[in-house]
């Protein structure tokens, strides 16, 4: 399944993506607020690409899109479809060298359009480390509302961190996009 936006394509990962995936996920600045540790070995990236390559994006569970700009892998967007197939969680990562260009915003908007307009989901949720203000601002920019702040909720990389919780309903999305 491929999704096309103005400047990018969201596509399934291929085996050829593994070295780039390993490189940007090994960047401490990229991994700082994420759930994986650095370095992110090539073998782990290869296994990840193999594993998600066989996942049906319409089935419950995680599906990961590669963010492709002009044939270059710049990041990824993950969607965790709930068992009820009416709700999902979303997450995203963009390589440091490609941040600040609006690619994450464009990719997340395109995935939200797909989930709400094409697949009929009712709600999409997201969460981020409270220190990751760039991610929180992106979520608000695309229409999410902050619904919660869990204090010292997640043990990550040797410390307790706060989580910000966000939600977006299909009706809010449609009103905003109209």
N, C-alpha and C positions, 0 to 999 in steps of 0.2 A: 504494500500500500504506500503510495507516494502522495504527498500533499505539496502543492505549489503555492508559493507566496510571491510577492513582488520581486524580491531580491534573492530568494533562497528556495531550496527544495528540502522537504522533510522526507527522508527515505529510510528504508531498512538498512541496517549496518551490513557491511560485507567484510570478508576476511582481510581485504586490503586496508581496511580502516584501523585494524588493531594497533599498528605502530603509532599512529597519530593519537588514538584514544589513550594508549599507555602514556604518551608524552604529556598530553594536557592534564590527565588525571594524576600524573606524577608531580605536577607543578604545585608547590606548597600554597601558593596564593589561590589557586583554583580549588584545592582540596580543603582549605582552611575550615569552611563551614559545612563540608560534606561528610558523609558517613564512612568514607574509605580513608585508609592511611596511605602515606607516600613512603617510598615510591610505589607506583602501580605497575608491577612487572608486565612485560610483554606477554608472558605466558598467561597471566590473569586476564589481560585484555583479549587475547585470542580465545580463551575459554568463554569470556563474557559474550563476545561476538557470536561464537558458535551457539551458545545457549539461547540468546535472544533471536537468533536467525530463524529458529523454528517456532517462534511464538506467534499465535494468531492475535492480531491487534483488536479483534472484536470479542475475544474470550476474556473472562475475568483474570486478573493478575496484571503484572507489569509488562508493558511494551515500551521499547525505547526507539525513538526516531533519531537518526543522524541528521544534524543540521549541515547542509551542503550549500556552500556559496561558490558558484562558478567552478564546481568540481573539487573544491577544497572542504574537508571536514573541519568545521569550526566549533562544534559542540554537539549537545544532544538534549532531547526533551523526552522525559519519561512520563507515562500515564499508567496509573494503577486502577484498572476498572474493577469496581466492587462486584460482588456476586449478583447483586440485583440488577446489574447492567444499566443503572440509572444514575449512578454516582461514580466519581473518580477522584483520585488525587493526582496532582501534577508536580513535576520537578524539572529542573533544567540546569545545564552547565554550559559555559562558553569558555573556550581557551583564552588565556590572558591577552594574547596578541590580537584577538578579535573582539574584545570587550569594548564598550563605549561607542559602538557603531549602530546600535539598535537591533542587532540580529536576534538577541534573546526576546526582546519585545515582539518583534515580527513573528518569530517562531511560536511563541506562546499564544499570541493572538490567532494565528492560523490553526493551531491545535484546538483552541477553545471554539473557534468557528466550526471545526470538524465535529467536535464532541457535542456541541449544542445544536447546531443547525443541520448537520448531516446525520448524526446518530441519535439525536433526541434525548440526550442526557438531561437530568433535572438539576444537578449540582456538581460543581467541581471545587475541591478543597486544595489548599496548599499550606505548608508550614515552612518556616525558616528560622535559623538561629537569630535571636534578637539583635545580635551585633552586626548582622548582615543587612545593613540599611539599604544597600543598592538593590538587593533582592526584594526587600519589603516595598521599596518605592516602585519597582517594576510591577509587582502584583497589584498595587493600588492603581497604577497607571493604566493597566489593562482592565480594571473594573472590580477587582476583588475588594472586599471589606475586611478589615481586621476584626476578628471575632473573639480573640482571646490572647492572653499572655500567660504562659505557664512558667512560673519562676523555678529555676534550678531543676528542670524536668528531665534533661537528657545528660547522661554521662558521656562526654565526647572528648577523646584525645587528652585524657587525664584531668578533666575539670567538669564541673556541673555547669550546664548552659541553660539559658532561658529559650523558650520556643514561642514564636509568634504564630498564631493560627489565623488563616484567611479562608473565606468562602465566597462563592459566586453562584447565584442561581441563574437558570436559563432565562427567566423573565427579566432579570436585571441586565443580562447580556444583550438580549434582544432590544430592550429599551435604549441601552447605551449605543448599540451599533446602528440603530434606526436613524 
